[in-house]
Amino acid sequence: MPVGRPPVPQPRAAVTFLTVAEVASMMRVSKMTVYRLVHAGDLSAVRVGRSFRVPERAVQDYLRDAYTDIA
């Protein structure tokens, strides 16, 4: 690395955050159900001010883990 140059930061993976209403719409449940999942720790979320933002990946992981094969 040349002397005097700051290191170039590595690019971060893009994270898409969803609102509680968007998550509820995706899962076809009420917003209260999403809030219950967040407060129970079953669905990870970030608090921004007085609202929550849920990483899209967390929703995908939750649905994958909650899926049951009936047959």
Secondary structure, 3 states (H helix, E strand, C coil): CCCCCCCCCCCCCCCCEEEHHHHHHHHCCCHHHHHHHHHHCCCCCEEECCEEEEEHHHHHHHHHHHCCCCC
